[in-house]
Amino acid sequence: MVGWSDPSSKRRLLVLKPGLVVTGEELISRCRQSLANYKVPRHVEFSETDLPKSGSGKVLKRVLRQQFWAGAERSVG
């Protein structure tokens, strides 16, 4: 999960496996079936590229946040 500049927004950034075809609406519908309401994302965005990772293979969330927090007054650590 990556934090966004709108705290009321529940968004998720996803990278799909090659060959997998799914829409954001389908994912949200599936989440509604198995998650509590406050955990269900309101928006889903897909990335065509792999997520940036550190040398140990962890996702670099700070790099992902930079594009979404650009121009905001505040940002997350």
N, C-alpha and C positions, 0 to 999 in steps of 0.2 A: 504494500500500500504506500502511496506517495501522498503527502499532504499538499493541499491546494490553497490558493489565496482566499477562497471563500469558505469560511469555517462551517457554514450550514450545508455545503455541498458534499455529497458522498460520491466520490468519483474513484474509479480504479483504472489503472493503466495496464494493459495486457499485451503480451506477445504470444501469438498462436503458434502451435507446432505446424511445420510444413504440411500442407494438404488438408488441414482442418478448416472447415468453413462454418462459421457461426456468427450470428448477429448480436448486437448489444442487447436487443429486446429479449432474445432467447436466453441469454445468460442471466439477465435480471429476473426473468420469469422463473428460471431454475433456482435462483437464489431465494426467491420468495417462498418456494416450496420447502426449503431446508434450513433457512436462517431466520433468526429473530428480525423483526421489522427494522430495528435501528441499525442492523448490520447490512441490510440490503442496499447496494449501491444505486444511486439515482442516475448516474452517468457512467458509461464504460467507453474507454478510448483504446484503440488498437494501435500498436506500433509495428511498423514494417521491419524495423531493425532490432537486433538483439539489444538487451538492456546493458548499460555500461557496468562493468564488473571490476572489482579490485583483483590484485594478484592471487588472493585466496579464493576467488570465485563468488564473493558476496556482491549483491547489487549495490551500486553507489547511488543511494537515494538523493544525496545532496546535489549530484549532477543532474538528476531528473527534475528536482525541484526548481533549479535555476531557470528553466524555460517557462515554467508555470508561474513563478513568483516574480518574473521580470516586470518592473514598473509598479509593484505593490509597495505600500508604505512599510509593511512589516513582513518578516519572513520567518520560517521555522529554522532553528539551529542548523 
